[in-house]
Amino acid sequence: MTFEFLKFISYTALWAWVLSDIVSRYAVPYIERFFDALDEMANVNTDNGKGQYYFRKTITVLIQIIFAICLTYVMTSWSVWCILRCVLYTQTPDVSRPLFFITGGICCVLSLGSAARATTHKNFLSVVPYVVAMGAFVVFSLNYEPIRKSFPWLIKFVGLYPLFFPE
């Protein structure tokens, strides 16, 4: 094993642990409260009849969909960060790319899985952001074009801007 791989795995594993711990302890309880509040809002009895109930239910489902899309983008940025770190460390030709991408993928998926496991509100819209972010690692590591379009700020942050946007 090379020193570069040890540097990569220690840094990536540390941030994977930090991300899973922070999301599980601090973000998930607020997300749970948000979903509980939306469920309460949808299930309030009204005197206006079923029309008001279906209107509230539709609005809460739309809010949940918008929130799930935003959370998916945030969680997918973690997958993209892991991919960009793999690309950053595999710039020299003597480096084994599969080794870096497999270990980066394992760190990415384990941290996202830990955060998803902490979610107690198990409906489709509360779990799908984590599942999509896990799958994004594989999809984005095979094709970098969506990263260029959706996460240019992250490319600049990691320091791969000239590589991904050649002049």
N, CA, C and O atoms as a DFTB+ gen file, in Angstrom:
668 C
 N C O
     1  1       0.837      -1.185       0.000
     2  2       0.000       0.000       0.000
     3  2       0.876       1.241       0.000
     4  3       1.910       1.299       0.666
     5  1       0.453       2.193      -0.734
     6  2       1.234       3.412      -0.840
     7  2       0.804       4.406       0.235
     8  3      -0.243       4.273       0.868
     9  1       1.645       5.383       0.404
    10  2       1.350       6.437       1.367
    11  2       0.147       7.254       0.902
    12  3      -0.647       7.711       1.724
    13  1       0.008       7.439      -0.410
    14  2      -1.133       8.191      -0.941
    15  2      -2.451       7.502      -0.602
    16  3      -3.430       8.165      -0.258
    17  1      -2.480       6.168      -0.698
    18  2      -3.705       5.441      -0.369
    19  2      -4.018       5.558       1.117
    20  3      -5.176       5.742       1.491
    21  1      -3.019       5.457       1.955
    22  2      -3.249       5.606       3.396
    23  2      -3.750       7.005       3.738
    24  3      -4.623       7.174       4.589
    25  1      -3.188       7.997       3.065
    26  2      -3.648       9.370       3.258
    27  2      -5.105       9.508       2.804
    28  3      -5.921      10.130       3.484
    29  1      -5.412       8.928       1.660
    30  2      -6.772       8.989       1.118
    31  2      -7.773       8.297       2.034
    32  3      -8.811       8.869       2.367
    33  1      -7.465       7.071       2.441
    34  2      -8.425       6.301       3.225
    35  2      -8.610       6.884       4.623
    36  3      -9.720       6.862       5.155
    37  1      -7.557       7.397       5.219
    38  2      -7.712       7.979       6.549
    39  2      -8.558       9.248       6.498
    40  3      -9.419       9.461       7.351
    41  1      -8.311      10.079       5.506
    42  2      -9.068      11.327       5.374
    43  2     -10.530      11.046       5.018
    44  3     -11.436      11.656       5.586
    45  1     -10.754      10.134       4.089
    46  2     -12.118       9.819       3.659
    47  2     -12.893       9.102       4.763
    48  3     -14.061       9.413       4.996
    49  1     -12.269       8.161       5.435
    50  2     -12.946       7.442       6.520
    51  2     -13.267       8.382       7.681
    52  3     -14.322       8.259       8.304
    53  1     -12.376       9.309       7.972
    54  2     -12.640      10.277       9.039
    55  2     -13.862      11.120       8.705
    56  3     -14.745      11.289       9.546
    57  1     -13.922      11.650       7.485
    58  2     -15.050      12.481       7.105
    59  2     -16.331      11.674       6.960
    60  3     -17.418      12.205       7.189
    61  1     -16.228      10.398       6.582
    62  2     -17.411       9.542       6.523
    63  2     -17.980       9.335       7.924
    64  3     -19.194       9.386       8.120
    65  1     -17.115       9.107       8.877
    66  2     -17.565       8.937      10.260
    67  2     -18.180      10.229      10.793
    68  3     -19.224      10.203      11.445
    69  1     -17.534      11.348      10.515
    70  2     -18.049      12.641      10.975
    71  2     -19.413      12.922      10.350
    72  3     -20.341      13.342      11.041
    73  1     -19.533      12.691       9.048
    74  2     -20.812      12.942       8.380
    75  2     -21.918      12.060       8.942
    76  3     -23.009      12.546       9.242
    77  1     -21.646      10.774       9.084
    78  2     -22.699       9.883       9.584
    79  2     -23.088      10.234      11.010
    80  3     -24.263      10.144      11.368
    81  1     -22.129      10.631      11.826
    82  2     -22.428      10.985      13.208
    83  2     -23.207      12.292      13.292
    84  3     -24.184      12.383      14.035
    85  1     -22.792      13.285      12.551
    86  2     -23.481      14.582      12.591
    87  2     -24.899      14.469      12.048
    88  3     -25.840      14.996      12.642
    89  1     -25.052      13.787      10.926
    90  2     -26.389      13.650      10.352
    91  2     -27.287      12.839      11.276
    92  3     -28.441      13.204      11.496
    93  1     -26.770      11.749      11.814
    94  2     -27.594      10.894      12.685
    95  2     -27.987      11.597      13.982
    96  3     -29.119      11.463      14.446
    97  1     -27.068      12.332      14.557
    98  2     -27.356      12.969      15.847
    99  2     -28.092      14.293      15.745
   100  3     -28.968      14.581      16.561
   101  1     -27.746      15.097      14.753
   102  2     -28.248      16.464      14.742
   103  2     -29.265      16.760      13.641
   104  3     -30.232      17.482      13.883
   105  1     -29.071      16.220      12.445
   106  2     -29.975      16.552      11.352
   107  2     -31.225      15.687      11.338
   108  3     -32.324      16.196      11.120
   109  1     -31.076      14.389      11.567
   110  2     -32.223      13.480      11.487
   111  2     -33.336      13.839      12.475
   112  3     -34.501      13.771      12.083
   113  1     -33.060      14.216      13.722
   114  2     -34.172      14.604      14.601
   115  2     -34.986      15.785      14.070
   116  3     -36.208      15.807      14.220
   117  1     -34.332      16.756      13.457
   118  2     -35.075      17.880      12.876
   119  2     -35.869      17.452      11.655
   120  3     -36.985      17.925      11.437
   121  1     -35.303      16.568      10.868
   122  2     -36.025      16.048       9.705
   123  2     -37.245      15.260      10.165
   124  3     -38.316      15.365       9.567
   125  1     -37.088      14.476      11.221
   126  2     -38.208      13.707      11.768
   127  2     -39.313      14.639      12.267
   128  3     -40.493      14.399      12.015
   129  1     -38.930      15.687      12.966
   130  2     -39.936      16.644      13.453
   131  2     -40.662      17.314      12.302
   132  3     -41.867      17.552      12.375
   133  1     -39.930      17.618      11.238
   134  2     -40.539      18.242      10.067
   135  2     -41.584      17.312       9.445
   136  3     -42.697      17.744       9.145
   137  1     -41.231      16.037       9.251
   138  2     -42.180      15.088       8.685
   139  2     -43.360      14.850       9.626
   140  3     -44.489      14.695       9.160
   141  1     -43.126      14.819      10.922
   142  2     -44.220      14.660      11.878
   143  2     -45.163      15.859      11.836
   144  3     -46.381      15.691      11.903
   145  1     -44.620      17.048      11.727
   146  2     -45.459      18.245      11.642
   147  2     -46.296      18.236      10.367
   148  3     -47.460      18.638      10.382
   149  1     -45.713      17.787       9.280
   150  2     -46.489      17.698       8.042
   151  2     -47.595      16.655       8.146
   152  3     -48.699      16.867       7.645
   153  1     -47.304      15.538       8.790
   154  2     -48.339      14.521       8.983
   155  2     -49.470      15.049       9.865
   156  3     -50.642      14.788       9.596
   157  1     -49.122      15.785      10.913
   158  2     -50.139      16.382      11.774
   159  2     -50.990      17.381      11.018
   160  3     -52.208      17.434      11.193
   161  1     -50.342      18.171      10.177
   162  2     -51.067      19.174       9.399
   163  2     -52.047      18.516       8.436
   164  3     -53.143      19.031       8.212
   165  1     -51.656      17.387       7.872
   166  2     -52.526      16.710       6.921
   167  2     -53.686      15.992       7.609
   168  3     -54.745      15.826       7.004
   169  1     -53.515      15.572       8.835
   170  2     -54.534      14.766       9.511
   171  2     -55.441      15.549      10.448
   172  3     -56.215      14.946      11.192
   173  1     -55.367      16.875      10.432
   174  2     -56.231      17.691      11.275
   175  2     -57.654      17.629      10.725
   176  3     -57.882      17.832       9.533
   177  1     -58.602      17.346      11.611
   178  2     -60.006      17.312      11.194
   179  2     -60.497      18.724      10.946
   180  3     -60.267      19.632      11.744
   181  1     -61.162      18.887       9.848
   182  2     -61.733      20.193       9.531
   183  2     -63.240      20.043       9.393
   184  3     -63.744      18.960       9.094
   185  1     -63.936      21.121       9.609
   186  2     -65.392      21.112       9.493
   187  2     -65.836      21.326       8.053
   188  3     -67.022      21.201       7.747
   189  1     -64.913      21.642       7.180
   190  2     -65.269      21.938       5.797
   191  2     -65.460      20.692       4.943
   192  3     -65.892      20.799       3.795
   193  1     -65.158      19.551       5.458
   194  2     -65.410      18.331       4.717
   195  2     -64.164      17.741       4.088
   196  3     -63.036      18.094       4.431
   197  1     -64.405      16.832       3.156
   198  2     -63.314      16.088       2.545
   199  2     -62.471      16.936       1.595
   200  3     -61.289      16.653       1.400
   201  1     -63.046      17.942       1.021
   202  2     -62.290      18.803       0.095
   203  2     -61.113      19.465       0.791
   204  3     -60.009      19.509       0.247
   205  1     -61.343      19.978       1.986
   206  2     -60.276      20.598       2.771
   207  2     -59.218      19.572       3.164
   208  3     -58.023      19.867       3.152
   209  1     -59.665      18.356       3.515
   210  2     -58.726      17.296       3.892
   211  2     -57.824      16.937       2.712
   212  3     -56.607      16.843       2.870
   213  1     -58.408      16.736       1.544
   214  2     -57.608      16.369       0.375
   215  2     -56.685      17.510      -0.061
   216  3     -55.583      17.271      -0.554
   217  1     -57.140      18.745       0.122
   218  2     -56.276      19.884      -0.189
   219  2     -55.060      19.895       0.730
   220  3     -53.933      20.067       0.266
   221  1     -55.280      19.712       2.028
   222  2     -54.151      19.678       2.975
   223  2     -53.218      18.502       2.687
   224  3     -51.996      18.644       2.740
   225  1     -53.789      17.365       2.389
   226  2     -52.979      16.182       2.088
   227  2     -52.125      16.422       0.845
   228  3     -50.952      16.049       0.826
   229  1     -52.684      17.028      -0.175
   230  2     -51.951      17.322      -1.408
   231  2     -50.818      18.303      -1.144
   232  3     -49.705      18.120      -1.638
   233  1     -51.096      19.333      -0.375
   234  2     -50.061      20.330      -0.067
   235  2     -48.929      19.702       0.729
   236  3     -47.761      19.968       0.449
   237  1     -49.252      18.873       1.716
   238  2     -48.191      18.257       2.521
   239  2     -47.362      17.279       1.696
   240  3     -46.149      17.189       1.884
   241  1     -47.996      16.551       0.792
   242  2     -47.230      15.638      -0.068
   243  2     -46.316      16.430      -1.002
   244  3     -45.177      16.023      -1.235
   245  1     -46.786      17.536      -1.533
   246  2     -45.940      18.378      -2.383
   247  2     -44.749      18.948      -1.606
   248  3     -43.631      18.998      -2.118
   249  1     -44.998      19.371      -0.378
   250  2     -43.905      19.874       0.461
   251  2     -42.904      18.761       0.759
   252  3     -41.695      18.993       0.741
   253  1     -43.396      17.559       1.033
   254  2     -42.500      16.430       1.273
   255  2     -41.673      16.092       0.036
   256  3     -40.495      15.752       0.154
   257  1     -42.272      16.181      -1.135
   258  2     -41.534      15.908      -2.373
   259  2     -40.441      16.951      -2.584
   260  3     -39.309      16.603      -2.920
   261  1     -40.767      18.212      -2.393
   262  2     -39.766      19.277      -2.550
   263  2     -38.639      19.106      -1.538
   264  3     -37.466      19.256      -1.879
   265  1     -38.992      18.795      -0.302
   266  2     -37.977      18.577       0.726
   267  2     -37.107      17.368       0.400
   268  3     -35.894      17.407       0.604
   269  1     -37.712      16.298      -0.103
   270  2     -36.953      15.095      -0.467
   271  2     -35.983      15.389      -1.608
   272  3     -34.870      14.864      -1.625
   273  1     -36.391      16.213      -2.550
   274  2     -35.496      16.585      -3.656
   275  2     -34.314      17.401      -3.137
   276  3     -33.175      17.178      -3.548
   277  1     -34.581      18.331      -2.248
   278  2     -33.494      19.141      -1.671
   279  2     -32.553      18.286      -0.832
   280  3     -31.335      18.445      -0.914
   281  1     -33.099      17.388      -0.033
   282  2     -32.267      16.505       0.786
   283  2     -31.464      15.548      -0.097
   284  3     -30.328      15.206       0.233
   285  1     -32.039      15.123      -1.198
   286  2     -31.316      14.266      -2.137
   287  2     -30.116      14.997      -2.709
   288  3     -29.043      14.409      -2.843
   289  1     -30.277      16.273      -3.050
   290  2     -29.153      17.048      -3.574
   291  2     -28.046      17.176      -2.528
   292  3     -26.864      17.041      -2.842
   293  1     -28.440      17.435      -1.293
   294  2     -27.447      17.574      -0.222
   295  2     -26.716      16.263       0.028
   296  3     -25.491      16.250       0.145
   297  1     -27.449      15.172       0.109
   298  2     -26.818      13.874       0.352
   299  2     -25.993      13.407      -0.850
   300  3     -24.961      12.758      -0.680
   301  1     -26.436      13.731      -2.044
   302  2     -25.684      13.366      -3.237
   303  2     -24.379      14.154      -3.325
   304  3     -23.412      13.683      -3.924
   305  1     -24.346      15.321      -2.747
   306  2     -23.091      16.075      -2.743
   307  2     -22.014      15.331      -1.956
   308  3     -20.828      15.481      -2.251
   309  1     -22.403      14.537      -0.965
   310  2     -21.419      13.713      -0.260
   311  2     -20.845      12.655      -1.203
   312  3     -19.635      12.429      -1.214
   313  1     -21.695      12.013      -1.987
   314  2     -21.212      11.023      -2.958
   315  2     -20.288      11.666      -3.974
   316  3     -19.257      11.096      -4.333
   317  1     -20.650      12.834      -4.431
   318  2     -19.818      13.543      -5.404
   319  2     -18.484      13.927      -4.775
   320  3     -17.445      13.837      -5.428
   321  1     -18.500      14.351      -3.521
   322  2     -17.241      14.681      -2.852
   323  2     -16.335      13.462      -2.790
   324  3     -15.133      13.568      -3.033
   325  1     -16.906      12.300      -2.463
   326  2     -16.102      11.072      -2.413
   327  2     -15.524      10.741      -3.789
   328  3     -14.365      10.338      -3.884
   329  1     -16.302      10.902      -4.841
   330  2     -15.806      10.632      -6.193
   331  2     -14.697      11.602      -6.556
   332  3     -13.675      11.198      -7.110
   333  1     -14.885      12.861      -6.253
   334  2     -13.866      13.854      -6.590
   335  2     -12.574      13.616      -5.809
   336  3     -11.483      13.849      -6.329
   337  1     -12.692      13.161      -4.584
   338  2     -11.478      12.800      -3.828
   339  2     -10.771      11.619      -4.480
   340  3      -9.543      11.591      -4.555
   341  1     -11.546      10.644      -4.950
   342  2     -10.947       9.503      -5.658
   343  2     -10.238       9.969      -6.922
   344  3      -9.126       9.529      -7.213
   345  1     -10.874      10.853      -7.664
   346  2     -10.260      11.374      -8.895
   347  2      -9.011      12.169      -8.564
   348  3      -8.010      12.079      -9.275
   349  1      -9.060      12.942      -7.497
   350  2      -7.911      13.748      -7.101
   351  2      -6.699      12.886      -6.779
   352  3      -5.576      13.231      -7.145
   353  1      -6.920      11.773      -6.101
   354  2      -5.806      10.916      -5.705
   355  2      -5.354       9.957      -6.805
   356  3      -4.303       9.331      -6.670
   357  1      -6.110       9.827      -7.875
   358  2      -5.738       8.890      -8.941
   359  2      -5.286       9.610     -10.201
   360  3      -5.524       9.121     -11.305
   361  1      -4.653      10.736     -10.063
   362  2      -4.191      11.489     -11.229
   363  2      -2.921      10.916     -11.853
   364  3      -2.701      11.080     -13.053
   365  1      -2.096      10.260     -11.073
   366  2      -0.862       9.697     -11.623
   367  2      -1.146       8.329     -12.235
   368  3      -2.031       7.622     -11.754
   369  1      -0.429       7.939     -13.271
   370  2      -0.731       6.676     -13.953
   371  2      -0.360       5.424     -13.164
   372  3      -0.862       4.344     -13.478
   373  1       0.486       5.527     -12.167
   374  2       0.903       4.337     -11.426
   375  2      -0.030       3.966     -10.277
   376  3       0.284       3.063      -9.502
   377  1      -1.170       4.644     -10.153
   378  2      -2.104       4.426      -9.059
   379  2      -3.211       3.485      -9.518
   380  3      -3.676       3.576     -10.654
   381  1      -3.628       2.590      -8.644
   382  2      -4.711       1.648      -8.931
   383  2      -6.060       2.336      -8.710
   384  3      -6.505       2.487      -7.573
   385  1      -6.698       2.745      -9.784
   386  2      -7.984       3.428      -9.683
   387  2      -9.072       2.589      -9.001
   388  3      -9.801       3.115      -8.160
   389  1      -9.202       1.288      -9.342
   390  2     -10.265       0.511      -8.688
   391  2     -10.125       0.455      -7.166
   392  3     -11.130       0.478      -6.455
   393  1      -8.921       0.383      -6.670
   394  2      -8.721       0.341      -5.229
   395  2      -9.261       1.607      -4.565
   396  3      -9.940       1.533      -3.542
   397  1      -8.962       2.750      -5.140
   398  2      -9.429       4.014      -4.578
   399  2     -10.945       4.147      -4.685
   400  3     -11.603       4.575      -3.737
   401  1     -11.499       3.778      -5.841
   402  2     -12.938       3.930      -6.024
   403  2     -13.734       2.935      -5.191
   404  3     -14.816       3.273      -4.712
   405  1     -13.237       1.737      -5.006
   406  2     -13.953       0.762      -4.179
   407  2     -13.941       1.189      -2.712
   408  3     -14.974       1.144      -2.045
   409  1     -12.781       1.600      -2.209
   410  2     -12.743       2.044      -0.810
   411  2     -13.499       3.354      -0.615
   412  3     -14.145       3.544       0.415
   413  1     -13.427       4.254      -1.586
   414  2     -14.214       5.485      -1.490
   415  2     -15.707       5.199      -1.521
   416  3     -16.480       5.833      -0.803
   417  1     -16.111       4.243      -2.352
   418  2     -17.523       3.860      -2.410
   419  2     -17.997       3.219      -1.125
   420  3     -19.115       3.471      -0.674
   421  1     -17.157       2.393      -0.535
   422  2     -17.531       1.756       0.735
   423  2     -17.694       2.810       1.827
   424  3     -18.663       2.767       2.584
   425  1     -16.763       3.750       1.917
   426  2     -16.887       4.826       2.917
   427  2     -18.138       5.657       2.678
   428  3     -18.838       6.019       3.624
   429  1     -18.417       5.957       1.423
   430  2     -19.576       6.764       1.073
   431  2     -20.875       6.057       1.440
   432  3     -21.742       6.642       2.089
   433  1     -21.007       4.812       1.030
   434  2     -22.250       4.075       1.257
   435  2     -22.447       3.761       2.741
   436  3     -23.576       3.809       3.229
   437  1     -21.390       3.446       3.457
   438  2     -21.542       3.165       4.886
   439  2     -21.996       4.397       5.662
   440  3     -22.836       4.292       6.555
   441  1     -21.452       5.555       5.329
   442  2     -21.874       6.758       6.049
   443  2     -23.312       7.141       5.708
   444  3     -24.067       7.553       6.589
   445  1     -23.698       7.011       4.439
   446  2     -25.085       7.305       4.066
   447  2     -26.046       6.273       4.644
   448  3     -27.163       6.613       5.035
   449  1     -25.618       5.025       4.699
   450  2     -26.455       3.993       5.294
   451  2     -26.660       4.196       6.785
   452  3     -27.740       3.931       7.313
   453  1     -25.632       4.660       7.454
   454  2     -25.762       4.951       8.876
   455  2     -26.755       6.082       9.110
   456  3     -27.554       6.026      10.045
   457  1     -26.709       7.096       8.273
   458  2     -27.659       8.201       8.401
   459  2     -29.078       7.742       8.059
   460  3     -30.035       8.161       8.710
   461  1     -29.220       6.893       7.052
   462  2     -30.554       6.398       6.688
   463  2     -31.118       5.487       7.763
   464  3     -32.325       5.470       8.002
   465  1     -30.258       4.743       8.398
   466  2     -30.712       3.835       9.449
   467  2     -31.220       4.599      10.674
   468  3     -32.069       4.099      11.412
   469  1     -30.708       5.791      10.884
   470  2     -31.153       6.603      12.019
   471  2     -32.541       7.191      11.792
   472  3     -33.174       7.665      12.736
   473  1     -33.015       7.167      10.563
   474  2     -34.333       7.702      10.246
   475  2     -35.398       6.763      10.764
   476  3     -35.399       5.578      10.431
   477  1     -36.303       7.277      11.574
   478  2     -37.380       6.449      12.113
   479  2     -38.683       6.636      11.353
   480  3     -39.570       5.786      11.429
   481  1     -38.806       7.707      10.643
   482  2     -40.010       8.002       9.866
   483  2     -39.869       7.294       8.528
   484  3     -39.384       7.892       7.568
   485  1     -40.279       6.043       8.444
   486  2     -39.972       5.202       7.290
   487  2     -41.074       5.247       6.235
   488  3     -41.812       4.275       6.067
   489  1     -41.187       6.339       5.541
   490  2     -42.021       6.333       4.354
   491  2     -41.110       6.534       3.143
   492  3     -39.911       6.769       3.290
   493  1     -41.673       6.441       1.983
   494  2     -40.883       6.471       0.755
   495  2     -40.082       7.762       0.622
   496  3     -38.909       7.731       0.252
   497  1     -40.708       8.887       0.920
   498  2     -40.053      10.172       0.700
   499  2     -38.996      10.502       1.759
   500  3     -38.185      11.403       1.545
   501  1     -38.986       9.810       2.870
   502  2     -37.957      10.084       3.865
   503  2     -36.727       9.202       3.693
   504  3     -35.667       9.514       4.236
   505  1     -36.850       8.109       2.949
   506  2     -35.728       7.197       2.759
   507  2     -35.081       7.361       1.390
   508  3     -33.889       7.097       1.233
   509  1     -35.854       7.792       0.403
   510  2     -35.338       7.852      -0.969
   511  2     -34.123       8.780      -1.150
   512  3     -33.286       8.474      -1.999
   513  1     -33.972       9.885      -0.415
   514  2     -32.763      10.696      -0.610
   515  2     -31.477       9.938      -0.304
   516  3     -30.472      10.116      -0.992
   517  1     -31.502       9.103       0.715
   518  2     -30.309       8.342       1.068
   519  2     -30.021       7.256       0.034
   520  3     -28.864       7.009      -0.307
   521  1     -31.063       6.619      -0.457
   522  2     -30.899       5.555      -1.442
   523  2     -30.375       6.131      -2.760
   524  3     -29.480       5.556      -3.380
   525  1     -30.924       7.241      -3.176
   526  2     -30.465       7.879      -4.416
   527  2     -29.018       8.337      -4.276
   528  3     -28.235       8.207      -5.217
   529  1     -28.658       8.866      -3.121
   530  2     -27.277       9.310      -2.904
   531  2     -26.311       8.134      -2.916
   532  3     -25.180       8.267      -3.385
   533  1     -26.742       6.987      -2.408
   534  2     -25.879       5.801      -2.460
   535  2     -25.660       5.343      -3.896
   536  3     -24.543       4.998      -4.283
   537  1     -26.718       5.340      -4.673
   538  2     -26.601       4.941      -6.068
   539  2     -25.867       5.963      -6.916
   540  3     -25.291       5.626      -7.951
   541  1     -25.890       7.207      -6.476
   542  2     -25.212       8.260      -7.232
   543  2     -23.710       8.046      -7.286
   544  3     -23.060       8.465      -8.244
   545  1     -23.151       7.398      -6.273
   546  2     -21.714       7.148      -6.307
   547  2     -21.346       6.300      -7.513
   548  3     -20.389       6.609      -8.223
   549  1     -22.088       5.249      -7.745
   550  2     -21.798       4.364      -8.876
   551  2     -22.065       5.080     -10.198
   552  3     -21.252       5.009     -11.120
   553  1     -23.182       5.756     -10.288
   554  2     -23.551       6.412     -11.536
   555  2     -22.566       7.523     -11.883
   556  3     -22.112       7.619     -13.024
   557  1     -22.238       8.353     -10.912
   558  2     -21.348       9.479     -11.182
   559  2     -19.897       9.050     -11.366
   560  3     -19.135       9.747     -12.035
   561  1     -19.506       7.937     -10.796
   562  2     -18.130       7.502     -11.008
   563  2     -17.953       6.905     -12.399
   564  3     -16.830       6.843     -12.900
   565  1     -19.026       6.470     -13.024
   566  2     -18.953       5.974     -14.395
   567  2     -19.079       7.096     -15.426
   568  3     -18.566       6.978     -16.539
   569  1     -19.757       8.177     -15.059
   570  2     -19.972       9.291     -15.976
   571  2     -19.852      10.590     -15.191
   572  3     -20.667      10.871     -14.312
   573  1     -18.839      11.373     -15.511
   574  2     -18.594      12.615     -14.764
   575  2     -19.440      13.793     -15.246
   576  3     -19.467      14.830     -14.583
   577  1     -20.121      13.666     -16.362
   578  2     -20.856      14.799     -16.935
   579  2     -21.925      15.357     -15.994
   580  3     -22.036      16.579     -15.897
   581  1     -22.720      14.539     -15.296
   582  2     -23.690      15.125     -14.354
   583  2     -23.025      15.907     -13.221
   584  3     -23.608      16.853     -12.691
   585  1     -21.820      15.515     -12.857
   586  2     -21.104      16.261     -11.817
   587  2     -20.766      17.651     -12.333
   588  3     -20.910      18.641     -11.615
   589  1     -20.324      17.719     -13.564
   590  2     -19.982      19.025     -14.152
   591  2     -21.180      19.956     -14.174
   592  3     -21.043      21.157     -13.941
   593  1     -22.355      19.404     -14.453
   594  2     -23.550      20.234     -14.588
   595  2     -24.191      20.581     -13.250
   596  3     -24.675      21.698     -13.066
   597  1     -24.198      19.630     -12.310
   598  2     -24.956      19.819     -11.071
   599  2     -24.126      20.304      -9.886
   600  3     -24.658      20.938      -8.975
   601  1     -22.822      20.010      -9.891
   602  2     -21.995      20.332      -8.732
   603  2     -20.710      21.069      -9.126
   604  3     -19.629      20.659      -8.702
   605  1     -20.791      22.131      -9.914
   606  2     -19.547      22.835     -10.264
   607  2     -18.895      23.495      -9.052
   608  3     -17.674      23.647      -9.022
   609  1     -19.669      23.881      -8.072
   610  2     -19.116      24.493      -6.862
   611  2     -18.270      23.495      -6.078
   612  3     -17.271      23.873      -5.465
   613  1     -18.661      22.230      -6.096
   614  2     -17.913      21.206      -5.382
   615  2     -16.618      20.866      -6.109
   616  3     -15.611      20.545      -5.476
   617  1     -16.644      20.936      -7.418
   618  2     -15.427      20.714      -8.203
   619  2     -14.400      21.785      -7.874
   620  3     -13.214      21.490      -7.726
   621  1     -14.852      23.019      -7.762
   622  2     -13.942      24.108      -7.380
   623  2     -13.440      23.931      -5.951
   624  3     -12.273      24.196      -5.663
   625  1     -14.311      23.488      -5.065
   626  2     -13.943      23.307      -3.661
   627  2     -12.854      22.251      -3.507
   628  3     -11.907      22.441      -2.744
   629  1     -12.983      21.150      -4.220
   630  2     -12.002      20.072      -4.114
   631  2     -10.700      20.443      -4.824
   632  3      -9.638      19.933      -4.469
   633  1     -10.771      21.302      -5.798
   634  2      -9.566      21.733      -6.498
   635  2      -9.346      21.043      -7.828
   636  3      -8.218      20.975      -8.316
   637  1     -10.416      20.529      -8.421
   638  2     -10.310      19.843      -9.702
   639  2     -10.912      20.642     -10.846
   640  3     -11.277      20.069     -11.873
   641  1     -11.018      21.938     -10.688
   642  2     -11.669      22.753     -11.711
   643  2     -10.969      22.675     -13.064
   644  3     -11.657      22.526     -14.074
   645  1      -9.641      22.767     -13.144
   646  2      -9.017      22.690     -14.480
   647  2      -9.191      21.316     -15.135
   648  3      -9.265      21.227     -16.361
   649  1      -9.257      20.266     -14.353
   650  2      -9.408      18.927     -14.911
   651  2     -10.808      18.704     -15.479
   652  3     -10.958      18.101     -16.542
   653  1     -11.816      19.181     -14.785
   654  2     -13.175      18.943     -15.218
   655  2     -13.670      19.974     -16.226
   656  3     -14.617      19.704     -16.964
   657  1     -13.055      21.134     -16.268
   658  2     -13.427      22.166     -17.216
   659  2     -12.188      22.653     -17.973
   660  3     -11.704      23.759     -17.732
   661  1     -11.683      21.832     -18.880
   662  2     -10.477      22.265     -19.597
   663  2     -10.782      23.442     -20.519
   664  3     -11.877      23.555     -21.070
   665  1      -9.804      24.300     -20.672
   666  2     -10.007      25.505     -21.506
   667  2      -9.617      25.251     -22.939
   668  3      -9.722      26.149     -23.775
